[in-house]
Amino acid sequence: MPGNQACEGGHAQADSSSYALLSALRTTRSGLPVTTLGDVHEVSAAPASTSPAGYARPLQRAQAERPQLHISGFDPRAAGGRQTLKMELRGMPEASAPQLALQLQSELIPHGAARQQFVRAVGGDWRPVFVEFSSRDKEHGQYQISIEVLSLHAGQAPRKWVCTFVILVPRLDATLTEIHRIFLSTHKNVRVMADDASIARVSASGGDSLDIDVTARNAGIAHLDLNAPAGKVDLGFSTIAWDEDLIEIDMPAAGAVHPHASCAASLVNAAPEAGAQRQIRLFAVEECVFGRFELVDPEAHALLTHYSADGQDTNGLTRRLSGRHAVIRRAGAGFEIEDVSRYGILLDGVWPGKHKPTALRLGMRIELTASIKGVAVLQVTAIMPHGVILHRIDHGASAECYYMLAPDTHPGFPVKTFAAAPHAAALPLLFHGAGGFWHLDQLTGKETALAPTVSLEKLSRVPRHSRFASDAYPEHWIIRTAGGDVSDGYSIGSNRAYDAHTA
């Protein structure tokens, strides 16, 4: 497998005592048609576009859309010396990460493995990487090199491509002819033999490339016509460069498309039984803000009102809630609450301090506010792997409860055991994924996308007479003009330093 060389003239002759081994003009590796006319065997190089795919080709396959790794710079004649492989990416998907990790494993590589990075240039091409190794003190033979190309980018599913190729390390005393013969025995795509006084002719048009093995024995005649003009003909040996197909594995499964994307919704029970809530309000945001109910431009996701023995009161003590009163967010393995209000909160009767996040625990009592008792009182009734459930334990207990779910987070199946109060354990297991809300059957693992058109009757733990509403507060016509809509993921609560809205 020699390096790049130039030869004067394009005439190859062979007699009964010699052979010609030529590898020239790169093209697609494929078997070419052979026409037999008596003792005359004529081979024509068919256009690469009409040949089935076979071995890798530098120029032809570089134009293909499928991912390939172009490898060059290898010279097997440098047995026992230092070598450098140049690797270039071709045909990678446009959606891949701007930097791709390259992992190599081989006995030839120092320490058996190496890691490098492919970086995309401004023009969109990938900058090549160089891998150095030495075959010194290595036994002659074939050595496998395994390659993995990884695409890891925030917001994208990880992707992986692999390929494996073999490097020949010849004997130290191997001749150039022996190296050529070994390479052509595995890489040739045209083999021409002229035996017993037969004649073999090979012709090839310009622009294509061929790996040709021409052998003439026993008075045979081999005629090679590369259709070149008079003068110097450059013959390059393809042992120095080749392409390898990159095969994608662990392809990301196409996620289910949600029919009704939303980050705020509710389950409305038309005829709640004893102890059941009329509204199960669902939120899937990074930071869920609890605050005062407002019909126009509310500042919170979960809008709280005061409930008395006479029912809901949107004024009165409700005005003692701040527009942004408390924030619940995911923290580590659990969830935390932070007071961002003017009036404060009490956690199990104790004020945690303003802007001091406190971890939620099962059964924790959350009172809003700290200055006036009984305005709105909540309790943590479930801490799930992907969210928390809060129930009201004041006069609004039968009116509403709250799911705070991590956006686009699946709880896993089977679902790990989590702490929950009995009335929360009886509620359906819901999660947010693919931009919308889903119901998960804990026994079968069946996932059902929730939408206004979906019947909820056969879903486990969903109360009877329930329907899915595409808004967290379908009983009110809430107008948002400044901050946008909750369903659009507007950044309520993104600024922790924001002081609470005054009453």
N, C-alpha and C positions, 0 to 999 in steps of 0.2 A: 504494500500500500504506500506508494511513493508520494512525495510532495509535488508542488507545482513545478512543471518542467516545460521547456519549449524545444521542439524538434524542427530541424530543417527538412522541408519536403513533406508530402502527404502520401508517399507510396510505401505500401507494406508488402513485402514478399515473404513467402514461406515455401520450403521444399520438404522432402521426406525426412530430413534430419533436423528440422527446426520448426518453431511455432512462433506465432505473433500474438502477443497479448496487449491489446490496446483498450484504453478506456478514454472516451473522448466526448466532447460536446454534450453537456449535461441535458437529460430529458427525463420523462417519466419511465420508471422501471416497469416493463411489461413484456410479455412474450410477443414477438413480431411474426407476421405471416411468412411462411416459407413456401416457395413454389418450386416443385421438382420437375425438371424437364430432362429426362434421360439421366445423363451424368452431370448435368448442370443444375446447381442449386443456387437460386437467386433469392436474396433477402432484401426487402424494401423496408425502410424505416417509415412506419405509418405515423401520421400526425399524432402528437401526444393526446390531443383532445378526444380521439376516437379509441384510445386504449384504456382498458380497465386499470384501476389504480393498483399499484403494487408497491415496490420499494420507494423509499423517499427520494425526492428530487430537489436539488437546491433551487433552480430557477423556476421550473414549472410549478412546483408545489408552493413556492413562496407567494404565488398569486392566488392561491386557494383561500377560501374564507375560513376553513377549519383551522384550529390552533395547531401550530407546529413549532418545533424547536430546531433552528438551523445551527448545526455544529460544524466548526471549521478549525483549521490550525493544527490538526493532528498529523504527525509524521511518524509512522511506525518504524522508519529506518533509524530513528534516534533511540534505539533500544538501549536501556540502561542510563538514559540521560533525562534531563528535565524537559517537561513538555507543558504547553499551555493550550487549553481548549477555549475557543471563543464561542459563546452561545448567544443566539439572537432569537427573540420571540417574533412570530409572525401569525397574523390571523386571529389574534386574541379578541374577545368580545369587547365592544366599546364600553359596556357597563361594568367592566372589571375595575378593581381598585387602582388608584394612580401608582401604587407601589405593590409589587408582587414578590412574595417571599419564595426563594429558590432553595430547596433542600436536596443535597446530593449524598448518596451512600455508595461506597465502593472500597475495595481493598487497596486500590491504587491511591486514593485520596488520603492525605495525612490524617491520622486519628480515625479513619474510616468514614468520616462524614464532614460536610461543610455546609455553611449557610451563606447565601448572598441575597441581593435584592435587585429586581428589575425595576427601573424607574422610567416613567413615561416622560419623553421630551415634550417641548412646547408644541412641536409639529404633530404630535400624536404617536410617533414611533417610540419603540422601546430601546433604551440604551443597552448595548450588549454588556455581558459580564464575562469575566475571564476566570477560568479555574485552572490552577497549576497543580501538577503532580509529577512524580518521578517513578520510573520503572526500575530504578537501580535496586539490585538484590531481589528482584521479583522473578519468579519462575516464568519461563516463556509459556504463552498460551493466551486464552481469551479471558478477559476480566469484565464483569458486568458492572454497569453504572446505572443506578436507579435514581430517577429524578422526580421530584414533586414540586409543582408550582401552585402556590396558595394565594387566593385573593381574599383578604380580610379587610373590610372597610365598614366604618360605622354606618348603620342604617341599611346595610346590604347583607344578604345571606352569604355565608362563607362558601367559597367554591374551590375545588381542587382538581388539578390536572396532573397526570402521571405519564411517564414513558420510561422505557428501559432499553439500553443499547449495549453493545459489546465492543470493547477495545481490544485489538490484537497486540500483544507484546511478543515480537518474534525472538528467535534465538539471536544471540549476539553475533554469531557467524553466519546468519541467514543472508543469502544473496538477494539482490534487488528483484531478480526474476522470480525467486521463490515467494517473495512478499507479494509480487503482482499476482502470481497464480493463486495464492491463498485468498486474496481479496476477490478476484474475479470469480472464483468458484462459488462465492456466496452473494456477490453483488451484481453480476452481469445480468443484463436483460436481453441480450442478443448473443447467441452462441452459434458460430458457423464452423462446421467441420467438413474438410475435403479429404476423403479417404479413397484409396485404390484408384488413382488416376482421375478422380472427379475434379470438377471445377466449382469453386464457390465464389460468388460475387456478392458484395455488400455495397449498397449505395444509400446515401443519407442526404437529405436536403438541409440547407443551412437553417439555423434557428433552433433545431432540436438538439438533444444530446443523447449519446448512446454509451453504454458500457458494453464493449464488444469483446468476446472471446473468439479469436480466429485461430483455427488449428488446421494445418495441412500436412498429411502424412502419405507415405507410399506413392510418391510422384503426383500428389494432388496439387492443385493450383488454387491459391486464395487471392482474390482481387478485391481490394478495398478502395472505394471511391467516395470520398467525403464531399464531393461536389464543391471543392474549394477552388478559388481563382489561382492563377499561377503566382508563385512566390512562396513566402513563408507561411506555414500552417502551424498554429499553436495547439498543442495537444495537452490538455490538463488531466491529471489523474484524479478521479472523484473520490479516492481514498482520503483526500485531504478535507473534504466537506460533504456533508449530507444532511438530510432533513429527517426528523423523527416526528411522527404524529403524537400530539398530546391528547390523551384520552381523559375526558372528564369523568370523575367518579364522585360519589356522594353528592349527586346533583340535588340542589334544594328542591324539595317538593313544593309544587305550586299550592300556595295556601288557598283555603276556601274563600271565595269572594262573598263578603257580607252584603245582603240585599238592602240593608238600611244602616248606613254608617252614622254613628252618633257617639258622643261622649257624655250625654246626659239624657236620661229617659226615666220611665216609671212603669210600674205594674199597678193598674187600677182595679180594685176589687169592688164590683158593683153591689155585692151583698155580703159584707164581711161578717163572719161568725164571731162568737164571743172571743175576745182577746186578739183578734186579727186586725191588721191595719188596713185602712182604706187605700192608702198610697204607700207603695214601696218605691222610694226614690233612688235612682241609680246614677252614680257619678263615676267617671273614669278620667281623671286628670292627675297630673303629677302632684299638685298641691290643691287639695279641696278646701275652699274657704267657706266658713260658716259666718253668716252675718244677718243683718236686719232685712226683713221683707220689704221690698219696694216694688211698686208696679212699673216705674219708669227708671231705667238705668240702675238696677241693683248692682252692688259691688261684690257680691258673693255668689258662689255656686249653690250652696244649701241655704235657702232663705227661711229664717226662723221667725215665727210669730208667737205671741203669748197666748196660751190657752187657759181659760178659767172654767169654773163650773158651768158657766153660761155658754161656753164655746170659744171659738177663735176670736181674737181681738187684734186687728192689724194696727191699731193705734195704742193709746194707753201705755202699758208697761212694755209693749213692743218697741217703743221709742227709746227704751233704755238699753237696747242692743246697738252695738256699733255696726256701721256698714260692713266693715271687715273685723270680725270679732276674734275668730280663732282659725288656725290653719292646721289641717291634718295631712301628713305626708309620710311617704315610706322612708324608713331609716334603718339601714342594716338589715337584720333578719326580721324586723317588725315594723311598727308604725309609731309615730310620735305626734304630739299636739303642741302647738305654740300659741301663746296669748299675744295677739297683736292689737288688742282693743284699748279703749279709754276706760272702760268700766271693769275690766278684769274677768277672770274665770276662777272657779274653785274646782280643784281635782281632789275628790274625797275630802272635801271641806277645807282644803289648804290652797292658798294662792301660790302658784309656782313661780311667779315673777314674770314680768313682761319680757318677751323675746328670749325666753329660756325654754327650749323644747324639752318635753317630758315624754318618756315612753308610755304608750298605752298598754294596759293590761286588762285581762278579762274581769268584768265586774266594776271597773272604774266608773265613778260617778262624776259627770261633768256638768257643772252649774254655770249658766250664763245669766246673771252677771255675779261679780263678787260683792257688789255694793247693795243689791236688792235681791232677796231670796225669791225663788220660784218663778222667775221670768221664763226660763227655758231650762229644763233639766234632762240630760241624756245619760245613757249608760252603755258601756262597751259590752256587747252581748256575744260577739264572736271575733276572734282574730284568726283569719285564714291565711294560707300561704301567699295569697295574692290580693288581700283586702281586709277590711274590717266592716262590721255591722254595728250600727248604733240604734238603740230604741229609746223613745221618749218614755220617761217614767213620771211625767206630770199629767195634767189634765188632757194633754194631747197624745196620750199613749195609744189610743185607738185610731188616731188620725194618720200617723205617718211613722215610718222608720227609714233608715238610710243605709245604703251600700256605698262604701268608698272603695273602688277597685283600682288597682294599678293598670294603667292603659296598656293594651296589647300584651297582656301577661296571662299565660295559661297556668292553672294550678297543678297540672300534671295528672296523669291517671296511671294506676289508681291514686286517688287523692290521699295525701298524708293526713293522719289524724290531727285535728286542730281543736283548740278549746272553744266551746260554744255553750251558751245558756240554752235550756230546753226550748224556749220559744224562738230562738235564733236557729237552732239545729233543725227545727221543723220547716224552715224556709228553703226555697230552692237554691241550688248551688249555681251561681251565675259568674261569668267572667267576661272580660273584654278582649277582643282579638279581631284582627283584620279591619279595625276601625269601627266595630259595632259590638253589641252585647250578645252573649250566647248563654244558652241553658245547657248544663252538663248533667247527664244522668250518672249518679255516683255508682250505680250497680253495673250498667252496661257500657258506660263511657260514651254513649251517643251524644253528639253535640248538635244543638238546634239553634239556628240563627233566629234572633228575636226581631220581629218587625210588626207593624200594625196589621198586616195581612195574615199573620201566622196564628193558627189556633193553639191556645195554650191548654186545652182541656186534658190532653193525654200526657203532658209533661209532669214528671215526678215533682211532688211537693209544691206545685203551683196551686194556690187556693182556687176553688171553684168560682165561676163568674168573674174571672180575671181577664183583663186585656192588656196588651202592650201599647203604651203611649210614647210617641217620639219626643216628648218633652218632659222635663222633670216636674213641671207644674202645669199640667194640662187644664187644671180648673181655673187658671188665671191667664189673662192676656197680658203677658209681661213684655214691655217694650224696651229694647236695648238700642240706643242710638250712639253712644259714645264708645263703648268697649267692644262692640260686636256681640255675637251670640255665643252662649256657652258651647253649643254644638260645634262651633267653629274652632274651639280650643283657644279662646282668647286668654290672655295671660293674667287672669285674676290671681292674686296671691304670689306672683313671681318675685315681687320685691319684698324681701323680709323686713327691710328697714322702714317700710311704709308705716306711718303712724295711723292709728284707727280713725275712721270717720267719726266726726262728732255727731251727737244726737240731734 
